[in-house]
Amino acid sequence: MKRKPDPTRKQPGRPAFTDAQSGPSLLASLSFVEQLLVWSFRMWMRQSDESIGVLSMLKESWRFARVEPLFGTLDSCMTIVVVTASPSLRIGVQNQPVLTLDEARLLAVLSSLQQNDIGRAKEILCSRLPCAATRIGAPVFDTLARGLGHAGHILPNRCWPLAEWDDLGSLTLESDRLFSSTAH
């Protein structure tokens, strides 16, 4: 089966610069909202294996970030992608210092929606979800992205170097480069 081109790759017309890795891991170099989201994706995945304490801790973290009303929207987004992604969604474990490809895709979807690039967001979702799930999920992701933006949590416009992702779906530490557009 031929793969669709991945829209999260560097595209012509998108200004970029290389952001050198300054810390021991890619995750540590992300913005606050990106770290909150990745941590939330990972905690959400744990909640099915553990007690309700995980969900209450996750909800409390969203309260501290002043986005608690969006917690239900995060839950809906995660439910849609976990139930419909094929093959199964790869979300990292809690202390994993690097992002998985699917975590980067979810961040790229939200960032694209904050920048009104709905076409790119839908392309990214379609690369992992059936078209029907994309039609259902896109408005839910848009609600999350816009709500985060209204709360002052703006995601950077990054074009992930997906050609350098290893077979396990994680960005290797040797290629911890990120490409991002100029800050807004």
Stockholm file with secondary structure:
# STOCKHOLM 1.0

chainA/1-184         MKRKPDPTRKQPGRPAFTDAQSGPSLLASLSFVEQLLVWSFRMWMRQSDESIGVLSMLKESWRFARVEPLFGTLDSCMTIVVVTASPSLRIGVQNQPVLTLDEARLLAVLSSLQQNDIGRAKEILCSRLPCAATRIGAPVFDTLARGLGHAGHILPNRCWPLAEWDDLGSLTLESDRLFSSTAH
#=GR chainA/1-184 SS CCCCCCTTSCCTTSCCEEECCCSSSTGGGSCHHHHHHHHHHHHHHHTTTSCTHHHHHHHHHHHHTTCGGGHHHHHHHHHHHHHHCSSCCCCCCTTCSSCBHHHHHHHHHHHHHHTTCHHHHHHHHHTTSCHHHHHHHHHHHHHHHHHHHHTTCCCCCBCCCGGGBCTTSBBCGGGCCEEECCCC
#=GC SS_cons         CCCCCCTTSCCTTSCCEEECCCSSSTGGGSCHHHHHHHHHHHHHHHTTTSCTHHHHHHHHHHHHTTCGGGHHHHHHHHHHHHHHCSSCCCCCCTTCSSCBHHHHHHHHHHHHHHTTCHHHHHHHHHTTSCHHHHHHHHHHHHHHHHHHHHTTCCCCCBCCCGGGBCTTSBBCGGGCCEEECCCC
//
